[in-house]
Amino acid sequence: MEVRSTTLAYSGADKIVKQLKEISGRKILDIGTGGGGFIGFLKQALKSFDSFIGIDLNEEELKKAEKEYGTIAQFKKMNAEKLDFPDKTFDIVSIASSLHHLERPEKVLKEMFRVVKTHGYLIIQEMYSDLTQTEAQLATLQVHHFEAKIDTLLGEYHRETYTKEEIKGIVSILNAEELEIFDSTRYPKCLFCEDKDLCDNPMYETLIKSEIKYLRSSMEKISDYPEYEHLEKEAKKLEQDIRKNGITDASILFILAKKS
């Protein structure tokens, strides 16, 4: 089983950004925008743009996005399964790290396809769960699957990470003129990060502490639940694995689909 390097220079992330640098988009829509981080990435990675709109159902996240990116984007509360935009409105429509939060991802992709212009682009970024990854990457996946349990317990839809083939299967519903699939062991946004060299080290203490803090904050959400004791044991085991193997982002598929 081949395990690929997670060093940023050899990750494949540079190929994604190189391709994005060839793409211009006047009007851009970001689905499941959360705190707006993917808009911040596209702002740096695209050849040019005029305006962004980010949508999400989480009002608290939208407030964070507005505070951080309100100078370049508008943010709206909206259901991605029923976008309140006319057909062929946007030059680019993106969704990043959100497919596993959607109960009906195919329905959302169809809506994205509807509102993108002819010859416009759909951008899909999603981490995958295949086991051909380092121990530090697998630790990230284990944490994510643990978070899915917590969210499910809280009544939120959050499934475990898809495999590469499952992601490709979901995306196959698109009638794309061109479809490019990039496989990277790191997120392309890392290329623009000041700490990108430090994060090449999975044992970087700041990352380890941050991930464990994230686990602890998740457990606080269910402190009154009867499942707490059982999940606390699982959380402690995850902490041990993180301290032993380190932590680094799981590998991703980055998909560019051009509408015919």
C-alpha positions as a Markdown table, in Angstrom:
| # | Residue | x | y | z |
|---|---|---|---|---|
| 1 | Met | 0.0 | 0.0 | 0.0 |
| 2 | Glu | 1.6 | 3.2 | -1.2 |
| 3 | Val | 1.5 | 6.1 | 1.3 |
| 4 | Arg | 2.2 | 9.5 | -0.3 |
| 5 | Ser | 4.1 | 12.4 | 1.2 |
| 6 | Thr | 2.2 | 15.1 | 3.1 |
| 7 | Thr | 5.0 | 17.6 | 2.7 |
| 8 | Leu | 3.4 | 20.6 | 1.0 |
| 9 | Ala | 5.9 | 20.8 | -1.8 |
| 10 | Tyr | 5.1 | 17.2 | -2.9 |
| 11 | Ser | 1.4 | 17.1 | -2.0 |
| 12 | Gly | -0.1 | 18.1 | -5.4 |
| 13 | Ala | -1.6 | 21.3 | -4.0 |
| 14 | Asp | 0.5 | 23.4 | -6.3 |
| 15 | Lys | -1.1 | 21.8 | -9.4 |
| 16 | Ile | -4.6 | 22.9 | -8.1 |
| 17 | Val | -3.5 | 26.5 | -7.6 |
| 18 | Lys | -1.8 | 26.6 | -11.0 |
| 19 | Gln | -5.0 | 25.6 | -12.7 |
| 20 | Leu | -7.1 | 28.1 | -10.7 |
| 21 | Lys | -4.7 | 30.9 | -11.7 |
| 22 | Glu | -6.0 | 30.4 | -15.3 |
| 23 | Ile | -9.6 | 30.9 | -14.3 |
| 24 | Ser | -11.5 | 34.2 | -14.0 |
| 25 | Gly | -14.9 | 34.5 | -12.5 |
| 26 | Arg | -17.0 | 37.7 | -12.2 |
| 27 | Lys | -19.8 | 36.4 | -9.9 |
| 28 | Ile | -18.9 | 33.6 | -7.6 |
| 29 | Leu | -21.2 | 31.6 | -5.2 |
| 30 | Asp | -19.8 | 29.6 | -2.3 |
| 31 | Ile | -22.1 | 26.9 | -0.9 |
| 32 | Gly | -21.9 | 25.9 | 2.8 |
| 33 | Thr | -19.5 | 28.8 | 3.3 |
| 34 | Gly | -19.3 | 28.5 | 7.1 |
| 35 | Gly | -16.9 | 31.2 | 8.2 |
| 36 | Gly | -16.0 | 32.1 | 4.6 |
| 37 | Gly | -12.6 | 30.5 | 4.5 |
| 38 | Phe | -13.0 | 29.0 | 1.0 |
| 39 | Ile | -13.9 | 32.5 | -0.3 |
| 40 | Gly | -10.6 | 33.8 | 1.3 |
| 41 | Phe | -8.7 | 31.0 | -0.6 |
| 42 | Leu | -10.4 | 31.6 | -3.9 |
| 43 | Lys | -9.7 | 35.4 | -3.6 |
| 44 | Gln | -6.0 | 34.5 | -3.5 |
| 45 | Ala | -6.0 | 31.6 | -6.0 |
| 46 | Leu | -8.2 | 32.7 | -8.9 |
| 47 | Lys | -6.8 | 34.8 | -11.8 |
| 48 | Ser | -9.5 | 37.4 | -11.2 |
| 49 | Phe | -13.0 | 38.0 | -9.7 |
| 50 | Asp | -15.6 | 40.7 | -9.2 |
| 51 | Ser | -17.8 | 39.6 | -6.4 |
| 52 | Phe | -18.6 | 36.7 | -4.0 |
| 53 | Ile | -21.8 | 35.5 | -2.3 |
| 54 | Gly | -21.5 | 32.9 | 0.5 |
| 55 | Ile | -24.6 | 30.9 | 1.7 |
| 56 | Asp | -25.1 | 28.8 | 4.8 |
| 57 | Leu | -27.9 | 27.8 | 7.2 |
| 58 | Asn | -25.7 | 28.5 | 10.3 |
| 59 | Glu | -26.3 | 32.1 | 11.3 |
| 60 | Glu | -23.4 | 32.2 | 13.8 |
| 61 | Glu | -21.0 | 31.1 | 11.1 |
| 62 | Leu | -22.4 | 33.7 | 8.7 |
| 63 | Lys | -21.7 | 36.4 | 11.3 |
| 64 | Lys | -18.1 | 35.3 | 11.5 |
| 65 | Ala | -17.8 | 35.2 | 7.7 |
| 66 | Glu | -19.3 | 38.7 | 7.4 |
| 67 | Lys | -16.8 | 40.0 | 10.0 |
| 68 | Glu | -13.8 | 38.5 | 8.2 |
| 69 | Tyr | -14.8 | 38.8 | 4.5 |
| 70 | Gly | -17.6 | 41.3 | 4.4 |
| 71 | Thr | -15.5 | 43.7 | 2.3 |
| 72 | Ile | -15.3 | 41.3 | -0.6 |
| 73 | Ala | -18.5 | 39.2 | -0.2 |
| 74 | Gln | -22.1 | 39.2 | 0.7 |
| 75 | Phe | -23.5 | 36.4 | 3.0 |
| 76 | Lys | -27.0 | 35.0 | 3.1 |
| 77 | Lys | -28.9 | 32.4 | 5.0 |
| 78 | Met | -30.1 | 29.9 | 2.4 |
| 79 | Asn | -30.9 | 26.3 | 1.8 |
| 80 | Ala | -28.5 | 24.8 | -0.8 |
| 81 | Glu | -31.2 | 22.4 | -2.0 |
| 82 | Lys | -33.3 | 25.3 | -3.2 |
| 83 | Leu | -31.1 | 28.2 | -4.2 |
| 84 | Asp | -32.9 | 31.5 | -4.5 |
| 85 | Phe | -31.1 | 32.5 | -7.7 |
| 86 | Pro | -32.2 | 32.4 | -11.4 |
| 87 | Asp | -30.6 | 29.9 | -13.8 |
| 88 | Lys | -27.1 | 30.7 | -15.1 |
| 89 | Thr | -26.4 | 33.5 | -12.6 |
| 90 | Phe | -22.8 | 32.7 | -11.6 |
| 91 | Asp | -19.5 | 32.2 | -13.4 |
| 92 | Ile | -18.2 | 29.9 | -10.6 |
| 93 | Val | -20.1 | 27.9 | -7.9 |
| 94 | Ser | -18.1 | 26.2 | -5.2 |
| 95 | Ile | -18.6 | 23.8 | -2.3 |
| 96 | Ala | -15.7 | 22.9 | 0.0 |
| 97 | Ser | -15.6 | 20.3 | 2.9 |
| 98 | Ser | -19.3 | 20.1 | 3.0 |
| 99 | Leu | -20.6 | 17.1 | 1.0 |
| 100 | His | -20.5 | 15.0 | 4.1 |
| 101 | His | -22.8 | 17.5 | 5.9 |
| 102 | Leu | -25.5 | 17.2 | 3.2 |
| 103 | Glu | -28.3 | 14.7 | 3.5 |
| 104 | Arg | -29.0 | 14.9 | -0.3 |
| 105 | Pro | -25.7 | 16.0 | -1.9 |
| 106 | Glu | -26.9 | 15.1 | -5.4 |
| 107 | Lys | -29.8 | 17.5 | -5.1 |
| 108 | Val | -27.4 | 20.3 | -4.0 |
| 109 | Leu | -25.0 | 19.6 | -6.9 |
| 110 | Lys | -28.0 | 19.8 | -9.4 |
| 111 | Glu | -28.9 | 23.2 | -7.9 |
| 112 | Met | -25.3 | 24.3 | -8.3 |
| 113 | Phe | -25.3 | 23.2 | -11.9 |
| 114 | Arg | -28.5 | 25.0 | -12.5 |
| 115 | Val | -27.3 | 28.4 | -11.3 |
| 116 | Val | -23.8 | 28.3 | -13.0 |
| 117 | Lys | -23.5 | 29.8 | -16.4 |
| 118 | Thr | -22.8 | 27.8 | -19.6 |
| 119 | His | -19.0 | 27.2 | -19.7 |
| 120 | Gly | -18.8 | 28.3 | -16.1 |
| 121 | Tyr | -17.1 | 26.2 | -13.4 |
| 122 | Leu | -18.2 | 24.1 | -10.4 |
| 123 | Ile | -15.5 | 23.6 | -7.8 |
| 124 | Ile | -15.8 | 20.8 | -5.3 |
| 125 | Gln | -13.3 | 20.1 | -2.5 |
| 126 | Glu | -13.7 | 17.2 | -0.2 |
| 127 | Met | -11.4 | 15.1 | 2.0 |
| 128 | Tyr | -11.6 | 11.3 | 1.6 |
| 129 | Ser | -11.2 | 8.4 | 3.9 |
| 130 | Asp | -9.2 | 5.9 | 1.9 |
| 131 | Leu | -6.6 | 4.1 | 4.1 |
| 132 | Thr | -3.6 | 4.9 | 1.8 |
| 133 | Gln | -2.7 | 7.8 | 4.1 |
| 134 | Thr | -0.1 | 8.4 | 6.9 |
| 135 | Glu | -0.9 | 7.7 | 10.5 |
| 136 | Ala | -1.2 | 11.4 | 11.2 |
| 137 | Gln | -3.7 | 11.7 | 8.4 |
| 138 | Leu | -5.7 | 8.7 | 9.7 |
| 139 | Ala | -5.8 | 10.4 | 13.1 |
| 140 | Thr | -7.5 | 13.4 | 11.5 |
| 141 | Leu | -10.1 | 11.1 | 9.9 |
| 142 | Gln | -10.7 | 9.4 | 13.3 |
| 143 | Val | -11.3 | 12.8 | 14.9 |
| 144 | His | -13.7 | 13.7 | 12.1 |
| 145 | His | -15.6 | 10.5 | 12.5 |
| 146 | Phe | -15.8 | 11.1 | 16.2 |
| 147 | Glu | -17.1 | 14.6 | 15.5 |
| 148 | Ala | -19.8 | 13.0 | 13.3 |
| 149 | Lys | -21.0 | 11.0 | 16.3 |
| 150 | Ile | -21.2 | 14.1 | 18.4 |
| 151 | Asp | -23.1 | 16.1 | 15.9 |
| 152 | Thr | -25.5 | 13.2 | 15.2 |
| 153 | Leu | -26.1 | 13.0 | 18.9 |
| 154 | Leu | -26.9 | 16.7 | 18.9 |
| 155 | Gly | -29.4 | 16.2 | 16.1 |
| 156 | Glu | -27.3 | 17.6 | 13.3 |
| 157 | Tyr | -26.7 | 15.7 | 10.0 |
| 158 | His | -23.0 | 14.7 | 9.8 |
| 159 | Arg | -21.9 | 11.5 | 8.2 |
| 160 | Glu | -18.5 | 9.9 | 8.1 |
| 161 | Thr | -16.0 | 10.9 | 5.4 |
| 162 | Tyr | -16.6 | 9.6 | 1.9 |
| 163 | Thr | -14.1 | 7.4 | 0.0 |
| 164 | Lys | -12.6 | 8.7 | -3.3 |
| 165 | Glu | -14.9 | 6.5 | -5.3 |
| 166 | Glu | -18.0 | 7.6 | -3.4 |
| 167 | Ile | -17.1 | 11.3 | -4.1 |
| 168 | Lys | -16.6 | 10.5 | -7.8 |
| 169 | Gly | -19.9 | 8.7 | -7.8 |
| 170 | Ile | -21.7 | 11.7 | -6.4 |
| 171 | Val | -20.1 | 14.1 | -8.8 |
| 172 | Ser | -20.8 | 11.8 | -11.8 |
| 173 | Ile | -24.4 | 13.2 | -12.0 |
| 174 | Leu | -23.0 | 16.4 | -13.5 |
| 175 | Asn | -23.2 | 16.8 | -17.2 |
| 176 | Ala | -19.8 | 18.5 | -17.4 |
| 177 | Glu | -18.1 | 19.6 | -20.6 |
| 178 | Glu | -14.7 | 19.0 | -18.9 |
| 179 | Leu | -14.0 | 17.3 | -15.5 |
| 180 | Glu | -10.6 | 17.5 | -13.9 |
| 181 | Ile | -9.9 | 15.7 | -10.6 |
| 182 | Phe | -6.9 | 16.5 | -8.5 |
| 183 | Asp | -5.7 | 14.3 | -5.7 |
| 184 | Ser | -3.7 | 16.2 | -3.0 |
| 185 | Thr | -2.4 | 15.2 | 0.4 |
| 186 | Arg | -2.7 | 18.8 | 1.5 |
| 187 | Tyr | -5.3 | 21.6 | 1.1 |
| 188 | Pro | -4.3 | 24.1 | -1.6 |
| 189 | Lys | -5.0 | 27.0 | 0.9 |
| 190 | Cys | -1.9 | 25.9 | 2.8 |
| 191 | Leu | 0.2 | 27.4 | 0.0 |
| 192 | Phe | -0.9 | 30.8 | 1.2 |
| 193 | Cys | -0.4 | 30.2 | 4.9 |
| 194 | Glu | 2.5 | 31.8 | 6.8 |
| 195 | Asp | 3.0 | 28.6 | 8.8 |
| 196 | Lys | 3.0 | 26.3 | 5.8 |
| 197 | Asp | 6.5 | 25.0 | 6.5 |
| 198 | Leu | 5.8 | 24.3 | 10.1 |
| 199 | Cys | 2.8 | 22.3 | 9.2 |
| 200 | Asp | 5.0 | 19.9 | 7.2 |
| 201 | Asn | 5.8 | 18.4 | 10.6 |
| 202 | Pro | 2.9 | 16.3 | 11.9 |
| 203 | Met | 4.4 | 16.5 | 15.4 |
| 204 | Tyr | 4.2 | 20.3 | 15.4 |
| 205 | Glu | 3.1 | 20.9 | 19.0 |
| 206 | Thr | 0.8 | 23.8 | 18.1 |
| 207 | Leu | -1.3 | 21.7 | 15.8 |
| 208 | Ile | -1.4 | 18.8 | 18.3 |
| 209 | Lys | -2.6 | 21.1 | 21.1 |
| 210 | Ser | -5.2 | 22.7 | 18.8 |
| 211 | Glu | -6.7 | 19.4 | 17.8 |
| 212 | Ile | -6.9 | 18.2 | 21.4 |
| 213 | Lys | -8.5 | 21.4 | 22.4 |
| 214 | Tyr | -11.0 | 20.9 | 19.6 |
| 215 | Leu | -11.8 | 17.4 | 20.9 |
| 216 | Arg | -12.3 | 18.8 | 24.4 |
| 217 | Ser | -14.7 | 21.5 | 23.2 |
| 218 | Ser | -16.7 | 18.9 | 21.4 |
| 219 | Met | -17.0 | 16.8 | 24.5 |
| 220 | Glu | -18.3 | 19.8 | 26.5 |
| 221 | Lys | -21.3 | 20.0 | 24.1 |
| 222 | Ile | -22.5 | 16.6 | 25.4 |
| 223 | Ser | -21.5 | 16.9 | 29.1 |
| 224 | Asp | -25.1 | 16.2 | 30.2 |
| 225 | Tyr | -25.8 | 13.3 | 27.8 |
| 226 | Pro | -25.9 | 9.7 | 29.0 |
| 227 | Glu | -23.5 | 8.8 | 26.2 |
| 228 | Tyr | -20.8 | 11.1 | 27.6 |
| 229 | Glu | -18.9 | 8.5 | 29.6 |
| 230 | His | -18.6 | 6.1 | 26.7 |
| 231 | Leu | -17.5 | 8.8 | 24.3 |
| 232 | Glu | -15.1 | 10.3 | 26.8 |
| 233 | Lys | -13.1 | 7.0 | 26.7 |
| 234 | Glu | -13.0 | 7.2 | 22.9 |
| 235 | Ala | -11.9 | 10.8 | 23.1 |
| 236 | Lys | -9.0 | 9.9 | 25.4 |
| 237 | Lys | -7.9 | 7.2 | 23.0 |
| 238 | Leu | -7.9 | 9.7 | 20.2 |
| 239 | Glu | -5.8 | 12.1 | 22.2 |
| 240 | Gln | -3.3 | 9.3 | 22.8 |
| 241 | Asp | -3.1 | 8.5 | 19.1 |
| 242 | Ile | -2.7 | 12.2 | 18.2 |
| 243 | Arg | 0.2 | 12.6 | 20.7 |
| 244 | Lys | 1.8 | 9.4 | 19.3 |
| 245 | Asn | 1.4 | 9.9 | 15.6 |
| 246 | Gly | 0.9 | 13.6 | 15.2 |
| 247 | Ile | -1.8 | 15.3 | 13.2 |
| 248 | Thr | -2.1 | 16.5 | 9.6 |
| 249 | Asp | -4.9 | 17.1 | 7.2 |
| 250 | Ala | -6.5 | 14.1 | 5.4 |
| 251 | Ser | -6.0 | 13.9 | 1.6 |
| 252 | Ile | -8.6 | 15.6 | -0.6 |
| 253 | Leu | -10.1 | 15.5 | -4.0 |
| 254 | Phe | -10.3 | 18.8 | -5.7 |
| 255 | Ile | -12.7 | 18.7 | -8.7 |
| 256 | Leu | -13.1 | 21.3 | -11.5 |
| 257 | Ala | -16.2 | 20.7 | -13.6 |
| 258 | Lys | -16.9 | 23.0 | -16.6 |
| 259 | Lys | -20.6 | 23.2 | -17.6 |
| 260 | Ser | -21.4 | 22.4 | -21.3 |
